[in-house]
Amino acid sequence: MEQAQDTTATVKQSELRIAARDGYQLAATRRAAGEPCATALIASATAVPRGFYGRFAAYLTERGFDTLTFDCRGIGGSRPESLRGFPGRMRDWASLDVAPVVDFAASLNPGKPLVYVGHSFGGQALGLLPNSNKVSRALLVASQVGYWRYVVPATERYRVYILLRFVGPLIVRTLGYLPGGIGLGDGLPRDAFLEWAGWCLKPNYLFDDPTLETLANYPRYSGAMRAIGMADDPWATPPAIARLLQGYTGTKPEQVTLEPRSVGLSKIGHFGYFRQDARAAWQDAADWLGAAQ
């Protein structure tokens, strides 16, 4: 496939609804400009609405990609009026939500590659999909095994542990959900938080969950993979990223650590890669994704 190129074509943005495996309607945004070199699907981090990735998606569209962002159930535009008692686990986000969105994205431009950008949980979810074979290239950004002991420094490590082990479970069992603003963006459905917290307390994270049958899909991904970690990210540390990549045995992942100063910044952290001031890092991402065949 030809390398992604800058384009002056007008970006056309459209708001969509995509049916999940069980019929639940997921909010999505498509950005397109002219004849695309590929379709780029952006899968969000836990509790982060798709709008957070809007500028990065617009940049990819300017570089020639047809881009799609979306919200899993319970998040952003796919959130009901109240999360109290709303069903949905993190495994459901992968099997019921992300998987059909991959199918949808793959159908947008027949004959063109589908590339995948997964932030944090978005990169973890790729390995749980039965249809990951539709993805040619996967760029994982701050995606890791979420075991709490990988977190640095120690003050943040124990803050996370207290949230996962004590504060969060008490809140969700009292309110029926985790409100936004308690360290997890948009808030979470009760069962999604409890499942995620349970994984984070296990040394191998979701790989230690014997009930997670879709783990068998991890070795099935065989496309190219690059995992970017930020040198100042307290959560997605190099060992945590490396452990996640060990699950992708069907490919040979490349692990890269990005120093904030290399793109003119003093800090990036777990979320800053997708903010406008990190735009200097996006050119390399678009070049790499544009090498899909």
Residue pairs with C-beta under 8 A, 6 or more apart in sequence:
1 37
1 38
1 112
1 113
1 290
1 291
1 292
1 293
2 37
2 290
3 37
3 287
3 290
3 291
4 37
4 38
4 60
4 63
4 64
4 65
4 286
4 287
4 289
4 290
5 37
5 63
5 64
6 62
6 63
6 64
7 33
7 34
7 62
7 63
7 64
9 33
9 34
10 33
11 31
11 32
11 33
11 58
11 61
11 62
12 31
12 32
12 33
13 29
13 30
13 31
14 29
14 30
14 32
15 27
15 28
15 29
16 27
16 28
16 29
16 30
17 25
17 26
17 27
17 28
18 25
18 26
18 28
18 70
18 100
18 101
18 104
19 25
19 26
19 100
20 26
20 73
20 96
20 97
20 100
21 95
21 96
21 97
21 99
21 100
22 96
24 73
24 78
24 96
24 97
25 78
26 70
26 71
26 72
26 73
26 78
26 97
26 101
27 50
27 70
27 71
27 76
27 77
27 78
28 50
28 68
28 69
28 70
28 71
28 101
28 104
29 50
29 51
29 54
29 57
29 68
29 69
29 70
30 66
30 67
30 68
30 108
31 57
31 58
31 60
31 61
31 66
31 67
31 68
32 61
32 66
32 67
33 61
33 62
33 64
34 64
36 64
36 65
36 66
36 109
36 112
37 64
37 65
37 112
37 290
38 64
38 65
38 66
38 109
38 112
38 113
38 114
38 115
38 136
38 289
38 290
38 292
39 65
39 66
39 67
39 68
39 105
39 106
39 108
39 109
39 112
39 113
39 114
39 115
40 57
40 60
40 65
40 66
40 67
40 68
40 114
40 115
40 116
40 117
40 289
41 67
41 68
41 101
41 102
41 105
41 114
41 115
41 116
41 117
41 135
42 50
42 53
42 56
42 57
42 67
42 68
42 69
42 117
42 118
42 119
42 122
43 70
43 98
43 101
43 116
43 117
43 118
43 119
43 121
43 122
43 123
43 125
43 126
44 50
44 52
44 53
44 69
44 70
44 71
44 72
44 75
44 119
44 121
44 122
45 119
45 120
45 121
45 122
45 142
45 185
45 270
45 271
46 90
46 120
46 121
46 184
46 185
46 188
46 192
46 196
47 75
47 180
47 184
47 185
47 186
47 187
47 188
48 75
48 119
48 120
48 185
48 186
48 271
49 71
49 75
49 76
49 77
49 185
49 186
50 69
50 70
50 71
50 76
50 77
51 69
51 76
52 271
52 274
53 69
53 119
53 274
54 69
55 274
55 275
55 276
55 279
56 117
56 274
56 282
57 67
57 69
58 67
59 279
59 282
59 286
60 67
60 282
60 286
60 289
61 67
63 286
63 290
64 290
65 115
65 286
65 289
65 290
66 108
66 109
66 112
68 101
68 104
68 105
68 108
70 78
70 97
70 101
71 77
71 78
71 79
72 78
72 88
72 93
72 97
72 98
73 79
73 86
73 88
73 92
73 93
73 96
73 97
73 189
74 80
74 83
74 86
74 88
74 188
74 189
74 192
75 186
76 186
78 97
79 186
80 86
82 177
83 176
83 177
83 178
83 187
83 188
83 189
83 190
84 175
84 176
84 177
85 176
85 177
85 190
86 177
86 189
86 190
87 189
87 191
88 189
88 191
88 192
89 189
89 191
89 192
89 195
90 121
90 192
90 195
90 196
90 199
91 128
91 195
91 212
91 214
92 192
93 121
93 125
93 192
94 125
94 128
94 129
94 214
95 128
95 129
95 130
95 214
98 122
98 125
98 126
98 128
98 129
99 129
99 130
99 131
102 114
102 116
102 129
102 131
102 132
102 134
102 135
103 131
103 134
105 114
106 114
106 131
106 134
113 136
113 137
113 292
113 293
114 134
114 135
114 136
115 135
115 136
115 137
115 138
115 139
115 289
115 292
116 126
116 135
116 137
116 138
116 139
117 138
117 139
117 141
117 285
117 289
118 124
118 125
118 126
118 138
118 139
118 140
118 141
118 143
119 141
119 142
119 143
119 273
119 274
120 141
120 142
120 143
120 144
120 235
120 236
120 270
121 143
122 140
122 143
123 138
123 140
123 141
123 142
123 143
123 227
123 244
124 143
124 144
124 146
124 206
124 244
126 132
126 135
126 138
126 140
126 221
127 215
127 217
127 218
127 221
127 247
127 248
128 212
128 214
128 215
128 217
128 218
129 214
129 217
129 221
130 214
130 217
130 220
132 217
132 220
132 221
132 223
133 220
133 221
133 222
133 223
135 221
135 223
136 223
136 224
136 292
136 293
137 223
137 224
137 225
137 226
137 288
137 289
137 291
137 292
138 221
138 223
138 224
138 225
138 226
139 225
139 226
139 228
139 285
139 288
139 289
140 225
140 226
140 227
140 228
140 241
140 244
140 253
141 227
141 228
141 273
141 274
142 228
142 229
142 230
142 233
142 235
142 236
142 270
142 271
142 273
143 227
143 236
143 241
143 244
144 150
144 229
144 235
144 236
144 237
144 240
144 241
144 243
144 244
145 204
145 205
145 206
145 207
145 240
145 241
145 243
145 244
146 196
146 199
146 200
146 205
146 235
146 240
147 200
147 201
147 202
147 203
147 204
147 205
147 240
147 243
148 157
148 160
148 161
148 164
148 200
148 201
149 157
149 203
150 235
150 237
150 239
150 240
150 243
151 157
151 160
151 234
151 235
151 237
152 234
152 237
153 234
156 234
160 200
160 235
163 182
163 183
164 197
164 200
164 201
165 197
165 201
167 182
168 178
168 182
168 193
168 197
169 193
169 194
169 197
171 178
171 179
171 182
172 178
172 188
172 190
172 193
172 194
173 190
176 190
177 187
177 188
177 189
177 190
177 193
178 184
178 187
178 188
178 189
178 190
178 193
179 187
180 186
180 187
181 187
184 193
188 196
198 209
199 205
199 206
199 208
199 209
202 208
202 209
204 243
205 243
205 244
206 212
206 215
207 215
207 247
209 215
215 247
218 247
218 248
218 249
218 250
219 247
219 248
219 249
219 250
220 250
221 248
221 250
221 251
222 250
222 251
223 251
224 251
224 291
224 292
225 245
225 248
225 251
225 252
225 253
225 254
226 253
226 254
226 255
226 256
226 288
227 241
227 244
227 245
227 253
227 254
227 255
227 256
228 256
228 257
228 258
228 273
228 285
229 236
229 237
229 238
229 241
229 255
229 256
229 257
229 258
230 236
230 257
230 258
230 260
230 268
230 269
230 270
230 272
230 273
231 257
231 258
231 259
231 260
231 268
232 260
232 267
232 268
232 269
233 268
233 269
233 270
234 269
234 270
235 270
236 270
238 255
238 257
241 255
242 255
245 253
245 255
258 268
258 273
258 281
260 266
260 267
260 268
260 272
263 278
263 280
263 281
264 280
265 272
265 277
265 278
268 278
272 278
273 281
